[in-house]
Amino acid sequence: MADSTPPPAAAPATARSRLLKQLDQQVAAAPTPMASVVPRARRAMQLARHGALAEAREALTILHQLSFQHPHADIGAWLHLAEGLMTYYNGFSVQPAQERILRAHAIATTHPGLEEVQVLADAWLAQLAFVRHDPEAVIECARRCLATARPEQDHGALARLGMALGLSWHYAGDGEAAQRWYLLARRHAATEGDDTTLSALMFNMAAMRVALLRRESLIGSVRVQEMLLSVDSIRHYDAAVGAAMMNELTPVLRAQVLTVEGRFEEARELYEQHLPQAMSLGLERLGSSLLSDVAWCRANSGQPDLALRQAREAEVELDPSCELDDRAITHSRLAQVFERLGETADARRHDALAKDAWDQFHLQQLHWRKLLLSGGLTAE
């Protein structure tokens, strides 16, 4: 979900986020440097997730200094966890982030008193497993997290796990089961005052709904309803809490909805303005499908030559190992583009490839549902 280009830093994050204010107070009230380790680590993670990467790095530097002065497993575990999230949010690189979080988990499970690190690590490992599209790993991490988490204390872990499982059920095609986990995530995030998780939850729920909208539009049944309002609400909420992480990603969601609505010129302008940066922040896996959207917008707004070139670029960018729904969307959209441009042979070829990809995707959804059910992860 990108290369190493960082998102813009949030201005001043600490002034608006409720949880960050609480953590600032806890750091200030800590009677000793060691007593400040946990709130400092949690604050650094919160800043990274908020988009304030420069502030997060400063906070982590202080923790590294404490680690040299007071070598202790507690600091090591929290540092590895915080550095893992810093790595993830500084470019959305899954593998290096996962390695650091796994190290935090290993330390936490072999040293008493680090249960909070353990459950947070499991929750984030479940999230990264979803990003990798590894349902078996999602289930393994989720079950460990649920077995260890304390419902009245580990709100951050349970909020993150609820989001990961909600996304997993949503991807599997069961919106009702997904909603139950989303509600659990929202409840725990609200209890902790975690505006950043609430923002991420809004974004991810909207992203999954937009993905469904695109799929439905390409197989003939469109239900736009109030999707634009859902996307715009993310921007309003982030402005209210000072978050910056979704500044470039949310407009691309909006462009996808506008494309489905047939508002091609508006969509094209948004894509041109925001897609390059969004691709560097985690949407490169959607590259071919988004480029095919741009080609469709050009084909419908008097730019046939550019549309054809864009379609050819989307063909080149289509990664054979990308997710099945993205592959199916790309082929379906390119079939429409080539048909509109009079490239009949190419249109037929992509139409056949789309049918095959959609069949594979529906089988994959069934596989995810079976695994999640067998893992007992239906929520109450």
C-alpha positions in Angstrom: 0.0 0.0 0.0 4.7 2.6 -1.9 8.1 4.1 -2.2 9.9 6.2 0.3 8.4 9.6 -0.4 7.0 10.9 2.9 3.7 12.6 3.3 3.6 16.2 4.4 3.9 16.8 8.1 0.8 17.7 9.9 0.8 21.2 11.4 0.8 21.2 14.8 -0.6 17.7 15.4 -0.4 18.0 19.2 -2.8 21.0 19.2 -5.8 19.1 18.0 -5.6 15.3 18.6 -7.2 14.3 21.9 -4.9 11.3 22.5 -1.8 13.3 21.7 -2.7 15.8 24.3 -3.1 13.0 26.9 0.2 11.5 26.0 1.9 14.9 26.2 0.5 15.2 29.7 1.7 11.8 30.7 5.3 12.5 29.4 5.4 15.7 31.3 4.1 14.1 34.5 6.5 11.1 34.4 8.6 11.1 37.6 11.6 9.4 36.0 13.0 9.0 32.4 12.1 5.3 32.5 8.5 6.1 33.6 8.2 8.2 30.4 9.1 5.4 28.0 5.6 4.1 27.3 3.9 7.5 26.7 6.9 8.7 24.7 6.7 5.6 22.4 3.0 5.8 22.1 3.3 9.5 21.3 5.9 8.8 18.6 3.6 6.2 17.0 0.7 8.5 17.1 2.7 11.3 15.5 3.8 9.0 12.7 0.2 7.9 12.0 -0.9 11.5 12.2 1.5 12.4 9.3 3.8 14.4 11.6 6.9 12.4 10.6 9.5 15.0 11.6 8.0 15.3 15.1 7.8 11.5 15.3 11.5 11.2 14.5 12.4 13.7 17.2 10.4 11.7 19.7 12.1 8.5 18.6 15.5 10.0 18.9 14.8 10.8 22.6 13.8 7.2 23.1 17.0 6.0 21.4 19.0 8.2 23.8 17.1 6.7 26.8 17.9 3.3 25.5 21.6 4.0 25.5 21.4 5.4 29.0 19.1 2.7 30.4 19.4 -0.5 28.4 16.2 -2.4 29.1 13.9 -4.8 27.3 11.0 -2.5 27.9 12.6 0.3 25.9 13.8 -2.1 23.2 10.3 -3.6 22.6 8.6 -0.2 22.5 11.3 1.2 20.2 11.0 -1.7 17.7 7.3 -1.3 17.6 7.5 2.5 17.2 10.2 2.2 14.5 8.1 -0.3 12.7 5.2 2.1 12.5 7.5 4.9 11.5 8.8 2.8 8.7 5.4 1.9 7.5 4.0 5.5 7.5 7.2 6.8 5.9 6.4 5.2 2.5 4.1 2.3 3.4 6.8 -0.4 2.9 5.3 -3.5 4.5 8.3 -5.9 4.8 10.7 -3.7 6.8 7.9 -2.5 9.0 6.8 -6.1 9.6 10.4 -7.1 10.6 10.6 -4.4 13.3 7.1 -5.2 14.7 7.9 -8.9 14.7 11.1 -8.1 16.8 9.0 -6.1 19.2 6.6 -9.0 19.5 9.4 -11.5 20.1 10.8 -9.3 23.0 7.3 -8.8 24.5 6.5 -12.4 24.6 9.7 -13.4 26.4 9.7 -10.6 29.0 7.0 -10.1 31.6 5.1 -6.8 31.8 5.0 -6.1 28.1 1.5 -7.4 27.3 0.6 -4.0 25.8 3.4 -4.3 23.2 2.4 -7.8 22.5 -1.2 -7.1 21.7 -0.4 -4.0 19.7 2.2 -5.9 17.7 -0.3 -8.6 16.9 -2.9 -6.1 15.9 -0.5 -4.3 13.5 0.8 -7.6 12.2 -2.8 -8.5 11.3 -3.2 -5.1 9.5 0.0 -5.7 7.5 -1.1 -9.3 6.7 -4.3 -7.8 5.2 -2.2 -5.4 3.2 -0.2 -8.4 1.9 -3.5 -10.2 1.2 -2.5 -13.1 3.5 -5.7 -14.2 5.1 -4.1 -17.1 7.0 -1.7 -14.6 8.7 -4.6 -12.2 9.4 -6.4 -15.0 11.3 -3.3 -16.2 13.2 -2.4 -12.7 14.4 -6.0 -11.8 15.2 -6.6 -14.9 17.3 -3.4 -14.2 19.3 -4.4 -10.6 19.8 -7.9 -11.5 21.0 -6.6 -14.2 23.3 -4.3 -11.7 25.1 -6.0 -8.3 24.8 -7.7 -6.8 27.9 -11.0 -5.2 26.6 -11.0 -2.5 29.2 -7.3 -1.5 28.6 -6.0 -2.4 25.2 -8.2 0.0 23.2 -5.5 0.9 20.7 -4.8 -2.7 19.8 -8.5 -3.7 19.6 -9.3 -0.6 17.5 -6.6 -1.6 15.0 -7.6 -5.2 15.0 -11.2 -4.3 14.5 -10.2 -2.3 11.4 -8.0 -5.1 10.0 -10.8 -7.7 10.4 -13.4 -5.3 9.1 -11.3 -4.8 6.0 -10.8 -8.5 5.7 -14.5 -9.2 5.8 -15.3 -6.3 3.5 -12.8 -7.7 0.9 -14.4 -11.1 1.3 -17.7 -9.6 0.2 -19.5 -9.7 3.6 -20.4 -6.1 4.4 -22.5 -7.0 7.4 -19.7 -8.9 9.2 -17.3 -6.1 8.3 -19.6 -3.5 9.8 -19.6 -5.3 13.2 -15.8 -5.2 13.3 -15.8 -1.5 12.2 -18.1 -0.7 15.0 -15.8 -2.4 17.5 -12.9 -0.4 16.1 -14.8 2.8 16.3 -15.9 2.1 19.9 -12.3 1.4 21.1 -10.8 4.3 19.2 -13.4 6.7 20.6 -12.9 5.4 24.2 -9.2 6.2 23.9 -9.7 9.5 22.2 -7.7 8.3 19.2 -8.7 10.7 16.4 -6.0 9.3 14.1 -7.5 5.8 14.2 -11.0 7.3 13.6 -9.7 9.1 10.6 -8.0 6.0 9.3 -11.2 4.0 9.8 -13.2 6.5 7.9 -10.7 6.4 5.0 -10.5 2.7 4.9 -14.2 2.1 5.0 -14.7 4.7 2.2 -11.9 3.1 0.2 -13.5 -0.3 0.4 -16.9 1.1 -0.5 -15.4 2.9 -3.5 -13.7 -0.3 -4.6 -17.1 -2.0 -4.5 -18.7 0.9 -6.4 -16.1 0.6 -9.1 -16.6 -3.2 -9.4 -20.4 -2.8 -9.6 -20.1 0.0 -12.2 -18.0 -2.3 -14.4 -20.4 -5.2 -14.3 -23.5 -3.0 -14.9 -25.1 -2.1 -11.6 -24.2 1.3 -10.1 -25.3 2.6 -6.7 -23.4 5.9 -6.2 -25.9 7.2 -3.5 -24.0 9.3 -1.0 -20.5 8.1 -1.7 -19.1 11.5 -2.4 -20.4 12.7 1.0 -18.5 9.9 2.7 -15.3 10.7 0.9 -15.6 14.5 1.6 -16.3 13.8 5.3 -12.8 12.3 5.6 -11.3 15.7 4.5 -13.4 17.6 6.9 -12.6 15.4 9.8 -8.9 15.4 9.1 -9.0 19.2 8.9 -10.7 19.3 12.3 -8.1 17.1 14.0 -5.0 18.3 12.0 -4.2 15.0 10.3 -2.2 15.1 7.1 -1.8 11.4 6.2 -4.7 11.3 3.7 -4.3 14.7 2.1 -3.2 13.2 -1.3 -5.1 9.9 -1.0 -8.6 11.2 -0.4 -8.8 13.3 -3.6 -8.0 10.1 -5.6 -10.9 8.4 -3.9 -13.1 11.3 -4.9 -11.9 11.0 -8.5 -12.8 7.4 -8.6 -16.4 8.2 -7.6 -16.6 11.1 -10.1 -15.5 8.7 -12.8 -18.3 6.3 -12.0 -20.7 9.2 -12.0 -19.6 10.2 -15.4 -18.2 13.5 -14.3 -15.1 12.9 -16.4 -13.5 16.3 -16.6 -13.7 16.8 -12.8 -12.2 13.4 -12.2 -9.4 13.9 -14.8 -8.4 17.2 -13.1 -8.2 15.5 -9.7 -6.3 12.6 -11.0 -3.8 14.8 -12.7 -3.3 16.9 -9.6 -3.1 14.2 -7.0 -2.4 10.8 -8.5 1.4 11.1 -8.9 1.9 11.8 -5.1 -0.8 9.3 -4.1 1.0 6.6 -6.1 4.1 7.3 -3.9 2.1 7.1 -0.7 0.7 3.6 -1.1 -1.6 3.4 -4.1 1.0 2.0 -6.6 -0.7 -1.4 -6.3 -3.7 0.3 -7.9 -1.6 2.0 -10.6 -2.9 0.2 -13.6 -6.6 0.5 -12.6 -6.3 4.2 -11.8 -4.4 4.9 -15.1 -7.2 3.1 -16.9 -9.6 5.4 -15.2 -7.7 8.4 -16.4 -7.7 6.9 -19.9 -11.5 6.5 -19.7 -11.9 10.1 -18.5 -9.8 11.3 -21.5 -11.7 9.2 -23.9 -14.9 10.8 -22.7 -13.7 14.4 -22.6 -12.3 14.9 -26.2 -8.8 13.6 -25.8 -8.7 10.4 -27.9 -5.0 10.5 -28.6 -4.1 11.0 -25.0 -6.6 8.4 -24.0 -5.0 5.8 -26.2 -1.5 6.6 -24.9 -2.8 6.4 -21.3 -4.5 3.1 -22.0 -1.2 1.7 -23.4 0.6 2.9 -20.3 -2.0 1.2 -18.1 -1.3 -2.0 -20.0 2.4 -1.7 -19.3 1.8 -0.9 -15.6 -0.4 -3.9 -15.0 1.5 -6.1 -12.7 0.6 -9.8 -13.2 1.0 -10.4 -9.4 -1.3 -7.5 -8.4 -4.6 -8.1 -6.5 -7.3 -9.9 -8.5 -9.9 -7.2 -8.2 -7.4 -4.5 -9.4 -6.5 -6.6 -12.3 -10.1 -7.3 -13.2 -11.0 -3.6 -12.9 -8.1 -2.6 -15.1 -9.1 -5.1 -17.9 -12.8 -4.1 -17.7 -12.0 -0.4 -17.9 -9.5 -0.9 -20.7 -12.1 -2.9 -22.6 -14.4 0.2 -22.4 -11.6 2.6 -23.4 -10.6 0.6 -26.5 -14.2 0.1 -27.5 -14.8 3.8 -27.3 -11.7 4.5 -29.3 -12.6 2.0 -32.0 -9.8 -0.5 -31.1 -12.1 -3.5 -31.3 -9.5 -6.3 -31.1 -8.0 -4.8 -28.0 -11.4 -4.3 -26.5 -12.3 -7.9 -27.0 -9.0 -9.1 -25.6 -9.4 -7.1 -22.4 -13.0 -8.1 -22.0 -12.0 -11.8 -22.1 -9.2 -11.1 -19.6 -11.6 -9.3 -17.4 -14.1 -12.1 -17.3 -11.3 -14.5 -16.2 -10.0 -12.1 -13.6 -13.5 -11.5 -12.1 -14.1 -15.3 -11.9 -10.8 -15.7 -10.0 -11.6 -12.8 -7.7 -15.0 -14.2 -6.7 -13.3 -17.5 -5.9 -10.8 -15.7 -3.8 -13.6 -13.9 -1.9 -15.2 -17.3 -1.1 -11.8 -18.6 0.1 -11.4 -15.6 2.5 -15.0 -16.0 3.8 -14.4 -19.7 4.6 -11.1 -19.0 6.4 -12.6 -16.1 8.5 -15.6 -18.3 9.4 -13.5 -21.3 10.3 -11.3 -19.0 12.4 -14.3 -17.9 14.4 -13.8 -14.2 13.5 -17.4 -13.1 13.0 -17.6 -10.6 15.9 -20.7 -10.3 18.1 
